[in-house]
Amino acid sequence: MEAPKRLGGFAKVTLWPGHSTVAEMAIDPRLLAVWKAGHPGWTRTAGRFTVSVARSSRDLVKSLTVKLPAAHLAPQWKPRR
């Protein structure tokens, strides 16, 4: 069973009233995948995923839906640093 929500990343920003900024983060693709023992590696099924931005876990600001194709990551896959 998969978790209904996962923390993909976070960025702490400090803003003065009336100002804005851009915060970028890369999401580890393994967070959208499951490990399948019969097919070693991380497998993401094709589908729609909701990405949310929030001030905290209880203070949702905005959400959007992204459509992603199926993908498979080899067992030894590691994120770039």
C-alpha positions as CSV (number, residue, x, y, z in Angstrom):
1,M,0.0,0.0,0.0
2,E,1.3,3.4,-0.9
3,A,1.3,6.5,1.3
4,P,-1.5,9.0,0.2
5,K,1.0,11.9,0.4
6,R,4.8,12.1,0.3
7,L,7.1,15.0,1.1
8,G,9.1,15.5,-2.1
9,G,11.2,18.4,-0.9
10,F,11.1,21.6,0.9
11,A,12.6,25.1,0.8
12,K,12.6,27.6,3.5
13,V,12.3,31.2,2.2
14,T,12.0,34.5,4.1
15,L,10.0,37.3,2.4
16,W,9.1,40.9,3.2
17,P,5.4,41.7,2.9
18,G,4.5,42.3,-0.7
19,H,7.6,40.5,-2.1
20,S,7.8,37.2,-3.9
21,T,10.5,34.8,-4.9
22,V,11.0,31.5,-6.8
23,A,11.9,28.3,-5.0
24,E,13.0,25.4,-7.2
25,M,13.5,21.8,-6.2
26,A,14.0,18.5,-7.9
27,I,11.8,15.6,-6.8
28,D,13.5,12.2,-6.5
29,P,11.6,10.0,-9.0
30,R,11.7,7.1,-6.6
31,L,9.1,8.9,-4.5
32,L,6.6,8.4,-7.3
33,A,7.5,4.7,-7.8
34,V,7.3,1.4,-6.0
35,W,9.9,-1.4,-5.7
36,K,8.7,-4.6,-7.3
37,A,10.6,-7.7,-6.3
38,G,9.7,-9.6,-9.4
39,H,11.1,-6.8,-11.6
40,P,14.0,-5.4,-9.7
41,G,14.1,-1.6,-9.7
42,W,11.7,1.3,-9.2
43,T,8.6,1.3,-11.3
44,R,6.3,4.2,-11.8
45,T,3.0,3.5,-13.4
46,A,1.6,6.1,-15.9
47,G,-0.9,8.4,-14.4
48,R,-1.8,11.7,-12.9
49,F,0.0,13.0,-9.8
50,T,-1.0,15.9,-7.7
51,V,1.8,18.3,-6.7
52,S,1.0,20.6,-3.8
53,V,2.6,23.7,-2.3
54,A,2.0,24.4,1.3
55,R,3.1,26.6,4.2
56,S,2.9,23.5,6.4
57,S,1.3,20.0,6.3
58,R,-2.0,21.6,7.3
59,D,-1.8,24.8,5.3
60,L,-2.2,23.9,1.6
61,V,-1.6,26.9,-0.7
62,K,-1.9,25.5,-4.2
63,S,-2.1,22.2,-6.1
64,L,-1.6,21.2,-9.7
65,T,-1.9,17.9,-11.5
66,V,0.9,16.5,-13.7
67,K,0.6,13.6,-16.1
68,L,3.6,11.3,-16.2
69,P,4.4,8.3,-18.4
70,A,5.3,4.9,-17.0
71,A,9.0,4.6,-16.1
72,H,11.5,2.1,-14.7
73,L,14.7,2.9,-12.8
74,A,17.4,0.3,-12.4
75,P,18.1,-1.0,-8.9
76,Q,21.4,0.8,-8.8
77,W,20.0,4.2,-9.9
78,K,21.1,7.1,-7.8
79,P,20.1,10.8,-8.0
80,R,22.6,13.3,-9.4
81,R,24.3,15.4,-6.8
